Amino acid sequence: MTPFEFNECQRITDQLRLNRTVILVVTQCGPAVARRLIDFAAGTAYALRATVETLEKGAVYAICPHGASLSPEVRARLVASNYQSVGF
């Protein structure tokens, strides 16, 4: 997801509750909104026992449900697709 405003953050929780990994791209919002989104994602991850992995510092994060992680192949496909959906 590439949110523009903080009020889009509920989608992070919704997807994690469905046991789906979220790729959070914060390059389209301002730095203050990006920080709030990252903080929200970290809090949600903690509450749901998920993990937050930095894919590109300050720009792209993977929030993986409990017990899930990104394989090197999926990471490579994400980078190649400029962090768009790769159907994993």
C-alpha positions in Angstrom: 0.0 0.0 0.0 1.1 3.5 -0.7 -0.9 5.8 1.6 -1.2 9.5 1.1 -2.8 10.3 4.4 -2.7 8.9 7.9 -6.4 8.0 7.9 -5.5 5.1 5.5 -3.6 3.3 8.3 -6.5 1.0 9.3 -5.9 -1.0 6.1 -2.6 -2.1 7.6 -4.4 -3.7 10.5 -7.2 -5.1 8.3 -4.7 -6.9 6.1 -2.6 -8.3 8.9 -5.8 -9.6 10.6 -6.4 -11.5 7.3 -2.9 -13.0 7.6 -1.6 -11.0 4.7 1.8 -9.3 4.4 1.7 -5.5 3.9 4.3 -3.7 1.9 4.1 -0.1 3.2 5.6 2.5 0.8 5.7 5.9 2.6 7.3 8.0 -0.2 4.1 9.7 -1.3 3.3 11.3 2.0 5.1 14.0 4.0 7.8 13.0 6.5 5.4 13.7 9.5 2.7 11.4 8.1 5.3 8.8 7.1 6.6 8.7 10.7 3.1 8.3 12.1 2.3 5.5 9.6 5.5 3.7 10.6 4.8 4.1 14.3 1.2 2.9 13.7 2.5 -0.1 11.8 5.0 -0.9 14.5 2.3 -0.8 17.2 -0.1 -2.9 15.2 2.7 -5.4 14.5 3.5 -5.6 18.2 -0.2 -6.2 19.1 -0.6 -8.9 16.5 2.8 -10.4 17.0 3.8 -9.5 13.4 7.2 -8.3 12.3 8.3 -5.1 10.5 11.2 -5.4 8.1 12.9 -2.4 6.5 13.2 -3.0 2.7 14.4 0.6 1.9 15.3 2.8 4.9 12.8 5.6 5.3 10.7 4.5 2.3 9.5 0.9 2.2 8.6 -1.6 4.9 7.3 -5.1 5.0 4.9 -5.9 7.8 4.6 -9.7 8.0 2.0 -11.6 10.0 3.1 -13.8 12.9 5.1 -16.8 11.5 5.5 -15.3 8.0 8.5 -13.7 6.3 9.6 -12.6 2.9 11.8 -15.1 0.9 14.8 -13.8 -1.0 12.9 -14.5 -4.2 9.9 -12.4 -3.2 12.2 -9.6 -2.1 13.9 -9.7 -5.5 10.5 -9.6 -7.3 9.4 -6.7 -5.1 12.5 -4.7 -5.9 12.2 -5.5 -9.6 8.5 -4.4 -9.6 9.4 -1.2 -7.7 7.4 -2.5 -4.7 4.1 -3.1 -6.6 2.1 -6.2 -6.1 3.8 -9.3 -7.1 1.1 -11.8 -6.2 2.8 -13.6 -3.4 
